[in-house]
Amino acid sequence: MSKVISVNQKIRSFKKNITVPGDKSLSIRWVLFSSLAKGTSKAKNLLMSEDVLAAIEAVKKLGIKVFINQKECKIFGKGIDGYKFKKNLTINAQNSGTLGRLILGLLINSPEPINLIGDKSLSKRDFKRVSDPLSKFGAKFKLRKNNFLPLKIYGSPNLKPIKYNEKKGSAQCKSSIIFAAMRTNGTTKIKAKKSRNHTELLCKHLNLPITVKNNKNFDEIKIKKVKQINPLNYNIPSDISSSAFFIVLTALSKNSELVIKNVNINPSRIGIITILKKMGIKIIFKNQKIYKGEKKADIKVLSAKNINSINCPPALNSGAIDEFLVIFLVAAKAKGISYFKNLGELNQKESPRLKWAEKILSNLGIKTITTNDSIKIYGNPKLNLDYNKKIIIRNYLKDHRVFMTSLIAALSFGGKWTIHDKDSINTSFPNFLKIIENLKK
């Protein structure tokens, strides 16, 4: 099967209802929490992507039984201290930064050294941001040069609670500390820059000993040692990050309308909605509900007639960090100059995404001024590529969001595109191309 996809024409107008797969952040966290629970947890609409399957393989290596079929996944937890820490154990997080960083918090009391490895992309990402705070609990780490994987964690039986100031706005770092605190006597205190709060919400839903005080720019979190976690049955809402590609495709397509069903609209995740609304895109939440502490809704989006440029407030960055590549496509068709700043975290993802944004927009004929943490985009409301314009996208460390953003650009603006490594979508959104085909019908 070819790993290259060719796109030679823009998408036609459409009016559809679609469903995207389960939220990746919630899917991975469900696996980890369920592995610690006492009893059987069940999940429906679990995202069956490589990242989530890597999480399942990780807990299986720690002695947890898992059953999967097309309808549901069952995890047979053995309690908070139920892991089996074998000698010479290696856990492969593959491409998943969420799994790689979060699970270290759960390995912090292992009596045996454990190796953590990942794929080529994950092995170029910073793990010092979690090894530093976890070391304060009493664990020790041996990292490769530049703080990369592979690493080895040496757990401690004598963990001590910590106070930590998390300044990067990294939900992965914050969650890893929370998981470590769950194994530690005493009260751990975290002052955390605003970021995704799925871990805290699940802790509250499970009645774990956590308190969260929300301030304007940061949260104060206190968590005590956890004695028991009850099983978690979960019908996982759809992923806003996966939905983002279709929201943008609809906004950039003529005379189109789309409803995406049952999507997680956690306020810490909907920066893209706020940004696009500021740019003039009509987006409506319908059938809003609270489920297991998370907000969910159907999302309706309409084609945009006029798109405004934006000077994007940095306060929105953490809530849209995974969606900026596709947001930049909207800015490419806006009237005026859009400015996005304080985005250094984009270069801590699967690939240096600001550089890839510059490359993709340059291929579209859009002028940009890029620094190591900002981008100015000179929009063109009449953006439309010549039919014979050839664009090739490759060598992007198989970053799934680069692939999907490139495909949305091709369908929105035309040209002749050749996009390599389509298997990259398997990490987060295996049926992405099937939904695209459905929209074309």
C-alpha positions in Angstrom: 0.0 0.0 0.0 1.3 3.4 -0.9 2.4 5.7 1.9 2.0 8.8 -0.3 -1.3 10.6 -1.1 -1.9 12.9 -4.0 -4.5 15.7 -4.0 -5.2 17.4 -7.3 -8.4 19.3 -6.7 -10.3 21.4 -4.1 -13.2 19.9 -2.2 -16.7 20.7 -3.4 -19.4 22.2 -1.2 -20.8 19.8 1.4 -23.4 19.7 4.1 -22.8 16.8 6.5 -22.9 15.3 10.0 -19.8 13.4 11.1 -18.4 11.8 14.2 -14.7 11.8 14.9 -12.9 9.2 17.2 -12.6 9.4 21.0 -10.4 12.1 22.6 -6.7 11.0 22.7 -5.9 12.8 25.9 -8.9 11.2 27.7 -8.2 7.8 26.2 -4.6 7.6 27.4 -5.6 8.9 30.9 -8.5 6.4 31.1 -6.0 3.6 30.4 -3.6 4.9 33.1 -6.3 5.6 35.8 -8.0 2.2 35.1 -4.7 0.4 35.5 -4.5 1.7 39.0 -8.2 1.1 39.9 -9.4 -1.8 42.0 -11.7 -3.8 39.7 -12.8 -3.8 36.1 -13.1 -0.5 34.1 -14.9 -0.3 30.8 -14.5 2.2 28.0 -16.5 2.8 24.8 -15.3 5.0 21.9 -11.7 4.5 23.1 -9.4 5.9 20.4 -7.8 3.0 18.8 -4.7 4.8 17.6 -1.0 3.9 18.0 -0.5 6.2 20.9 -3.4 4.7 22.9 -2.4 1.2 22.0 1.1 2.0 23.3 -0.5 3.0 26.6 -2.3 -0.3 26.7 0.9 -2.2 26.0 2.7 -0.3 28.7 0.2 -1.2 31.5 0.2 -4.8 30.2 4.0 -4.9 30.7 3.3 -3.8 34.3 1.1 -6.8 34.9 -2.3 -5.4 34.1 -4.8 -7.6 32.1 -6.6 -5.8 29.2 -9.4 -7.1 26.9 -10.3 -5.2 23.7 -12.9 -5.8 21.0 -14.7 -3.5 18.5 -17.3 -2.4 21.1 -15.3 -1.8 24.2 -12.1 -2.1 26.1 -11.8 -3.6 29.6 -9.0 -3.1 32.0 -8.7 -5.3 35.0 -7.0 -3.1 37.6 -5.3 -4.5 40.7 -5.3 -1.4 42.8 -3.0 1.5 43.3 -0.1 -0.8 44.2 -1.0 -3.5 41.7 1.8 -3.1 39.2 4.4 -5.8 38.8 7.9 -4.2 38.4 10.0 -6.8 36.7 13.7 -6.7 36.2 15.1 -5.3 33.0 11.7 -3.8 32.0 11.5 -1.5 29.0 8.4 0.5 28.2 8.1 1.9 24.7 6.0 5.1 24.5 6.4 5.1 20.7 5.3 8.5 19.5 3.3 9.6 22.5 4.6 12.4 24.6 1.5 12.1 26.8 2.2 8.5 27.6 6.0 8.9 28.0 5.8 11.8 30.4 2.7 10.7 32.4 3.8 7.2 33.0 7.0 8.3 34.7 4.9 9.6 37.5 3.5 6.1 38.0 6.9 4.4 37.9 8.4 6.7 40.6 8.3 4.0 43.3 9.5 1.1 41.2 12.0 -1.1 43.1 13.7 -2.0 39.8 15.2 0.4 37.2 12.9 0.8 34.2 13.9 1.9 30.7 11.7 4.3 28.7 12.2 4.5 25.0 10.3 6.0 22.1 10.3 6.4 18.3 12.7 8.8 16.4 10.4 11.8 16.9 9.7 11.3 20.6 13.4 10.7 21.2 14.1 14.3 20.2 11.7 15.8 22.8 12.6 17.3 26.1 12.1 14.9 29.1 14.0 17.1 31.6 10.7 19.0 32.2 9.4 15.9 34.0 12.6 14.3 35.3 13.5 17.5 37.2 10.3 17.7 39.3 10.0 13.9 39.7 13.6 13.9 41.0 12.5 16.1 43.8 10.2 13.3 45.1 13.3 11.1 45.4 13.5 9.2 42.1 16.7 9.3 40.0 17.0 9.5 36.2 19.6 8.8 33.6 18.9 10.6 30.4 20.6 10.7 27.0 22.4 13.8 25.8 20.2 16.9 25.5 17.7 15.4 28.0 16.3 13.0 25.3 15.1 9.4 25.4 16.0 6.7 26.0 16.1 7.3 29.8 16.3 5.1 32.8 14.2 5.8 36.0 15.4 4.6 39.4 12.3 4.6 41.7 12.4 5.3 45.4 10.6 3.6 48.3 10.9 6.8 50.4 9.1 9.4 48.4 8.7 12.9 49.8 6.0 15.4 48.8 7.1 18.4 46.9 6.2 22.0 46.1 6.6 22.8 42.4 6.1 25.8 40.2 5.2 24.6 36.7 5.9 27.6 34.4 5.7 26.1 30.9 1.9 25.5 30.8 2.6 21.8 30.2 -0.3 19.5 31.1 1.9 16.5 30.6 4.4 17.8 33.2 1.6 18.8 35.6 -0.1 15.4 35.2 3.1 13.5 35.8 3.6 15.3 39.1 0.0 14.5 40.1 0.5 10.8 39.4 3.7 10.8 41.4 1.9 12.6 44.3 -0.7 9.9 44.3 2.0 7.5 45.4 3.5 9.8 48.0 2.8 10.3 51.7 1.9 13.9 52.6 0.6 16.8 50.5 2.2 17.8 47.2 1.6 21.4 46.1 1.7 22.6 42.5 1.5 26.1 41.2 0.8 25.5 37.5 0.5 27.8 34.5 -2.8 27.3 32.8 -3.0 24.2 30.7 -5.3 21.2 30.0 -7.0 20.0 33.1 -8.2 16.5 32.1 -6.2 14.8 34.9 -7.6 17.1 37.6 -11.2 16.5 36.4 -10.7 12.8 36.4 -9.3 12.9 39.9 -12.3 14.9 41.1 -14.7 12.5 39.4 -13.0 9.6 41.1 -13.2 11.4 44.4 -9.4 11.4 44.9 -7.8 13.7 47.5 -7.1 16.7 45.2 -8.1 20.3 45.5 -7.7 22.9 42.7 -7.9 26.6 43.2 -8.2 28.5 39.9 -6.5 31.8 39.6 -6.4 34.1 36.5 -3.0 32.9 35.1 -2.3 29.8 37.2 -3.8 27.0 39.2 -2.9 26.0 42.8 -3.2 22.2 43.1 -2.9 20.1 46.2 -2.9 16.3 46.2 -2.4 13.7 48.9 -1.5 10.0 48.7 -4.3 7.9 47.1 -5.4 4.7 48.9 -7.9 3.4 46.4 -9.3 4.2 42.9 -12.7 2.9 41.9 -13.3 1.4 38.4 -14.0 4.0 35.7 -16.6 3.2 33.1 -16.3 5.8 30.4 -18.0 6.6 27.0 -15.2 8.8 25.7 -16.3 12.0 24.0 -14.8 12.8 20.5 -11.6 14.7 20.2 -11.6 18.5 19.6 -8.1 18.3 18.2 -9.2 15.9 15.5 -12.4 17.9 14.9 -10.3 21.0 14.3 -9.3 19.9 10.8 -12.9 19.6 9.7 -13.9 22.9 11.4 -11.2 24.7 9.3 -12.0 22.8 6.1 -15.6 23.8 6.4 -14.7 27.4 7.2 -12.5 27.6 4.1 -14.9 25.8 1.8 -17.7 27.6 -0.2 -21.3 27.1 0.8 -20.6 24.3 3.3 -22.0 23.3 6.7 -20.9 20.7 9.1 -22.0 19.2 12.4 -19.5 17.2 14.5 -21.3 15.1 17.1 -20.5 14.6 20.8 -17.2 16.5 21.0 -15.2 17.2 24.2 -15.4 21.0 24.7 -13.3 21.2 27.9 -12.6 25.0 28.3 -8.9 24.3 28.5 -9.1 22.7 25.0 -11.2 25.1 22.9 -8.8 27.9 22.2 -9.3 27.1 18.5 -13.0 27.9 18.8 -12.3 31.2 20.6 -9.6 32.2 18.0 -11.7 31.3 15.0 -14.7 33.1 16.3 -12.6 36.2 16.7 -11.6 35.8 13.1 -15.3 35.8 12.0 -15.9 32.0 11.7 -19.5 31.1 12.7 -19.3 28.2 15.2 -22.2 27.1 17.4 -22.3 24.6 20.3 -25.5 22.5 20.4 -26.8 20.0 23.0 -24.2 20.9 25.6 -23.8 18.5 28.6 -21.5 17.7 31.5 -20.2 14.1 31.4 -17.8 12.7 34.1 -16.7 16.3 34.8 -16.0 17.1 31.1 -18.1 19.4 28.9 -19.3 18.0 25.6 -21.5 19.2 22.7 -22.3 19.0 19.0 -20.3 21.5 17.1 -21.9 23.3 14.1 -19.6 25.3 11.7 -20.5 27.3 8.6 -18.4 28.5 5.6 -16.8 31.9 6.2 -17.7 34.7 3.9 -15.1 37.1 5.4 -12.1 36.2 7.5 -10.6 38.8 9.9 -6.9 38.8 10.8 -6.0 38.4 14.5 -3.4 39.6 16.9 -3.8 36.4 18.9 -3.8 36.9 22.7 -1.1 34.6 24.2 -3.5 33.6 26.9 -5.3 31.5 24.3 -2.1 29.6 23.4 -2.3 26.7 25.8 -5.9 25.9 24.8 -5.0 25.7 21.1 -1.4 24.5 21.2 -2.2 21.4 19.1 -4.3 23.3 16.6 -2.2 26.2 15.6 -0.9 24.6 12.3 -4.4 24.4 11.0 -5.4 27.8 12.5 -2.6 29.3 10.4 -4.4 28.2 7.3 -7.4 30.4 8.3 -5.0 33.3 8.8 -3.6 32.7 5.3 -7.0 33.6 3.9 -7.7 36.5 6.3 -7.8 40.1 5.4 -4.7 41.7 6.9 -1.7 40.5 9.0 -2.2 38.0 11.8 0.3 37.7 14.6 0.8 34.8 16.9 3.5 35.0 19.7 4.9 33.1 22.7 4.6 29.8 20.8 8.0 28.2 21.6 6.0 25.1 22.8 5.1 24.4 19.1 8.8 23.4 18.6 8.5 20.9 21.5 6.0 18.8 19.6 6.5 15.8 17.2 8.3 18.2 14.7 9.4 21.8 14.9 5.9 23.0 13.9 6.6 26.7 13.5 9.2 25.9 10.9 6.6 23.6 9.2 4.0 26.3 9.3 6.4 28.6 7.5 7.1 26.0 4.9 3.4 25.2 4.2 2.4 28.8 4.0 5.3 29.6 1.7 4.1 26.9 -0.6 0.7 28.6 -0.6 2.4 31.9 -1.6 1.8 33.5 1.8 4.4 35.8 3.2 5.4 35.1 6.8 7.9 36.5 9.3 8.9 33.8 11.8 11.1 33.7 14.9 11.8 30.9 17.3 8.5 31.6 19.1 6.3 33.8 16.8 4.8 34.1 13.4 3.3 36.9 11.4 1.1 35.8 8.5 0.2 38.2 5.7 -3.2 37.0 4.6 -4.7 36.9 1.1 -8.5 36.7 1.0 -8.3 35.7 -2.6 -5.9 32.8 -2.0 -6.4 30.1 -4.6 -3.5 28.1 -6.1 -3.0 27.5 -9.8 -4.1 24.0 -10.8 -0.5 23.2 -11.9 1.2 24.4 -8.8 3.1 21.4 -7.5 3.8 21.0 -3.7 5.6 18.1 -2.0 5.4 17.5 1.7 7.9 15.1 3.3 10.6 14.6 5.9 8.5 16.0 8.7 9.3 13.3 11.3 6.0 11.7 10.6 4.2 14.5 12.5 0.5 13.6 12.1 -0.6 17.2 12.3 1.7 18.3 9.5 0.2 15.6 7.3 -3.4 16.5 8.1 -2.8 20.2 7.9 -1.2 19.8 4.4 -4.2 17.8 3.3 -6.7 20.4 4.5 -4.6 23.1 2.7 -4.7 21.1 -0.5 -8.5 20.6 -0.3 -9.1 24.2 0.6 -6.7 26.1 -1.8 -6.1 23.7 -4.7 -2.8 22.8 -6.5 -1.2 19.5 -7.1 0.0 18.1 -3.7 2.0 15.0 -3.0 2.1 14.3 0.8 4.3 11.5 2.1 4.1 9.3 5.2 0.3 9.1 5.4 0.7 6.3 8.0 1.6 9.2 10.4 -2.1 9.6 11.1 -2.2 6.2 12.9 -0.7 7.8 16.0 -3.9 9.9 16.6 -6.5 9.6 13.9 -6.4 6.4 11.9 -9.8 7.0 10.0 -9.0 10.6 9.1 -8.9 9.8 5.4 -12.2 7.9 5.5 -14.0 10.9 6.9 -12.4 13.1 4.2 -13.8 10.7 1.6 -17.2 10.9 3.2 -17.2 14.7 2.9 -16.3 14.4 -0.8 -19.3 12.2 -1.7 
